[in-house]
């Protein structure tokens, strides 16, 4: 397979942390990893992964933490 036969777009946990900071939110690295896992699990090939999708997942994750008064990202799957 040639390098011209496919492309790969990579999102990094630092992208999630930075985007949360842009929204005046704080995420630990472990929390950002959980958000990244959720994005990968729920991703829609028709939409892709973009800043709007990332923003939505950050909001959903933080809302879930707040609703359930949770601190440990490993204890939830939202």
N, C-alpha and C positions, 0 to 999 in steps of 0.2 A: 504494500500500500504506500502510495506516495504522500508526502506532506501536503500536497495540493488536493488530496481526496477528502479531507475533513478539516473542520475547525473546532477549537475548544475555547470556550469563554470561561474564565475562572474568576470566582468571587472569593475573597479572603475574609477571615474573621475581622481583620483590621478595617475593611470596608463597612462592616456592620457597626463596629464601635464608633467609627468616625461619623457615620450617618446618624447614629443616635445622638452623638454630641452636637451635630448640626441642628437637631431638634430639641436641644437643651435637655436631653435625657442622658442618664448614666447607665451603662451596661458593663458588667465585668466581662472578662475574656470568656469565662465559662458560659455566661448568659448569652453572649454574642454567638458562641459556638452552637448553643441550643437553637437560637434564631436561624442560624445558617442551616442546621439540620432540618428544621421545620420548612424552610424555603425549598430545600432540595426535595423533601418528601412530598410537598404539596404543589410543586411547580407545574404549571400548565404550559405545554409546548406551544399552544396558540398565542399565549401572551408573552412567554419568556420570563426572564428575571431581569428586572429593571429597578430603578430607584423607587418608583411607586410601589412595586411589589415588596421591596425591602422595607419601606416605610410602614406599610400595612402590617407586615409580620412583626416588626418592632412594636408597633402599637398593640397588636393582639397579645403578644408575649407579656408586655408590661401590664396590660389590663388584666390578664390572667393572674399574674403575680399579685397585683393589688387586690383583686376580687377574693383570692384565696389566702391572702396575707402570707405569701410564701417568700422565702429568701433563697432557698437552694434550687438552682436550675435543674439538678439531676432528679429532683423529686417530682417533676411535672412533665407532662407531654401534652403540649397544646398545639 
